[in-house]
Amino acid sequence: MLKTKAVRGNSAAGSSDAQILLRCARAKELEEIGNYEAAARVLGEIWPGFDEDLALDGLNQITIGEVLLRVGSLTGWLGSARRIKGAQERAKDLITRGLLCFDCLGDAEKIFEAQLELAWCYWREGSFNEARTILQAALSSIESVGNHELKAVALIRSAEVERSAGSYLAALEFLNRAKHLVDCCSDLVKGRFHNTFAIVLRNLGDLERRSDYVDRALIEYAAASYYFERAGHLRYCARVENNIGFLLFKLKRFEESSLHLERARRLFKSLRDIGSLAQVDETRARALLAQGRNSAAERTIRRAVNALARGDERSLLSEALVTHGSALARLGQFDQAKMAFERALKVAEEVGHVEQAVNASLALCEELGERLAFEELREAYERADDLLGAGSSELHERLRRCARRIISGQKRPSHQTVFVHASPQTAALLDYARRVASSDASVLILGETGTGKEVLARLMHEWSGRPGRFVAINCAALNETLFESQIFGHRKGSFTDAVSDYAGAAREAAGGTLFLDEIGELSAAVQAKLLRLIELGEVSAVGGGKPDRIDVRIVAATNCDLGRLVEEGRFRPDLYYRFAFQITIPPLRERSEDIRALALHFIADARRRYRKRIEFSDECLAAIQKLPLRGNVRELRTLIERTFIMAEDGVTIGPESIEIVGLRMAQQIGFVDVWAGCSLEREVHHYEAELIRRALEQSGWRVTRAARLLGITHQRLSFILHTRHKDLVAKGSASCRKSMNGGAARESGGVSAAPEKVKRARAESGRILATGKVGSG
């Protein structure tokens, strides 16, 4: 704990409280635009430095609280930027002492501000559960203050914590709550909102493999950059550049990514932000690895690891260590790589970052699997399997590949891949695929994104009984040079970074199936090399000599119209016709029975994961079957998950609720035309009928009372009923007849009422609808 001391001369004691409060206000302004060094200089002798005591003697309680808050916040930010060990603990101590001062003063707004800064300290450390707890308490207390900007900031920070913890849908929920508050906030808060929203969309895009999410993320980044520039926030402009660079790297647009990352690096360097520089270098290293530039990647990531190791941001260190381990493994430095992966796993488990721990375990399997003992490999797999719950689809796929490596050469267990369906159309398609699977002929699977092309390819591999592995390659991620190396392998020394032999995906799949996704993205030169593999089964490594012959079954997939590409000269006809079988998976909207089966499957899965007793009515399931679902199975799964996130435990979801969630999804990502098939007249008519029906039921079909509930006159409601909703008049008459007949039956001891009573009952029901009154007056 830092101490205070008495000072002489030109010191805080010699300054008035008003002057010090002005300094604190100026320091806060500079801190908000990311100029932490200048903010620290403004505080002057109040805060001589990290290892110096605070000069607080002679100051009143308000000023002491403000100084503790400002110095604590700056300690956290500067500690992160300069990689100062123990800075976050010191920051938490100072902010907590400031919070106690504000608590004694009963200043709710300053208490809230201190809670936000305290949560941010835990966030920097990767202690997400503690950050959540503090932010929840802050959001509960701010309701009484009524400051919309502070509430928006808390919601945005809560979203950032959830995103960092890998809970992307929870992050989206916080952002939706903040959306209506942001319009009246400062440019800085608007920039933070759009930046966080972009990052969440990017993460969801990775999770769901949705390119439309990624496109929307780029738009949100542009909006964030605009508002940050207006706010004069140089540091946040640098972060946006880094985020755009990372997104473009994920899209394999390496040249564009490099430009943005270099720009971010220059800005962070000018701000002396070592921690952010390390994050930029981690992204640059991953991009270099993807391009096969392993030596440059290792040099870059080593610098980042050394910088992050000096600070408290353990979560970022774990991520960088995984990248460093991958670079070392690809350079043939296997012992050092293993040490890096094990260290990454230890750091991730210390901070409770499950996804990072899974990532470290899987990277160990992927990069060093051939060099690990069987027990070591199985231990790494089981550790990842135990930790991985509802993680990203990418992590699940990597876990499956690790499992296949473990069981390679052993007896294959009964397959667990399932193509959930209920329609005869899909059953016939799967039956055809099963028959095709028994042959060795190459297969082309066609279908929109998210229809289950890779799932079907895996099933065909399992049905084939081939003893080798199933190896999946995304062709869109490989240029001509990388394709030859990744598919056919290379020999040591064949090019600059080829420091060891690499077998290639085709050899890894020998005796099994090589799945080539997005085959429509291949260049003409690459198509020629693939044709030779399909026709002759020949594999010639880069830098190798005589080609090898291997037994591998090729299954390809695309969402492109390859026939049209052939006509346009963009796809080789000889390669196109070399695929002996073509299987087209229809979009989900054409398989309504499958939609219901898949929805029930995802609902059951969501109940287990979220531990909520939520029911979906038959009408709701019918409404889901009518949705366009242009994203197919992925969109349906996201729809169910969002509904579970937003709904309270124990409720039953109706058709209106699911339609609203679906509409909001469509509007947020601009995926479908939400006005398609819209008729204002029909919607208004339906809404009017529903309101009138509810009012009549609540009033016991008394028109006058129903009109009063609806806020109109009896005459107006009668006119509406007899002109636009005659079905309700008939329903009301039937209801009254049933009531009167039942009463007459009871009066006669259960015997049918006399004809004259029936006539009176009918006359009475007609009079009720006409007058809204029961009885003769």
Order of alpha helices (4+ residues) and beta strands (2+ residues): alpha-alpha-alpha-alpha-alpha-alpha-alpha-alpha-alpha-alpha-alpha-alpha-alpha-alpha-alpha-alpha-alpha-alpha-alpha-alpha-beta-alpha-beta-alpha-alpha-beta-alpha-beta-beta-beta-alpha-alpha-beta-alpha-beta-alpha-alpha-beta-alpha-alpha-alpha-alpha-alpha-alpha
